[in-house]
Each structure stands twice: as structure tokens, then as C-alpha cells.
Amino acid sequence: MFIYKYHRMTTKVSGIGITEYRFENMRDVIDKYANDGWRYVGFVPVLQRGNGYIEEIELIFEKEKS
């Protein structure tokens, strides 16, 4: 059996004329959880704009229940 943990991330929006949506430090977050024994399994969009840009996601981690 597995247990799950979720980490919500919000985009940083930047740019003039051309808007750029970026999730900062995502690799650092994944590495932090991995060092604590969690395995990254994917993400789920939580908040999406009408134009299709994803503003918030939840990273999903799992590990075996001990």
C-alpha cells in the first residue's frame, strides 16, 4: 500500500508583450522529496486560465506505507 503527498506550485508570470509562465524551483522541490524517501509520480493542473495556460499544479509523490 502507498501513501501520497501533494505539493502545490504557482507559476511566476513574466514578460512584456509575450507572457511567460514558469514554475520555479520545481526540480529542487522534487529532489527534496526524493531525499526524504518520496517518489515523484506526476502532476495535476489545479488552476488553468481561459487561454489554456496552467497557473497552478500539484506535484504528486508516493512512498510505501511502513
Secondary structure by P-SEA (a helix, b strand, c coil): cbbbbbbbbbbbbbbccbbbbbbcaaaaaaaaaaaacccccccccccccccccccbbbbbbbbccc
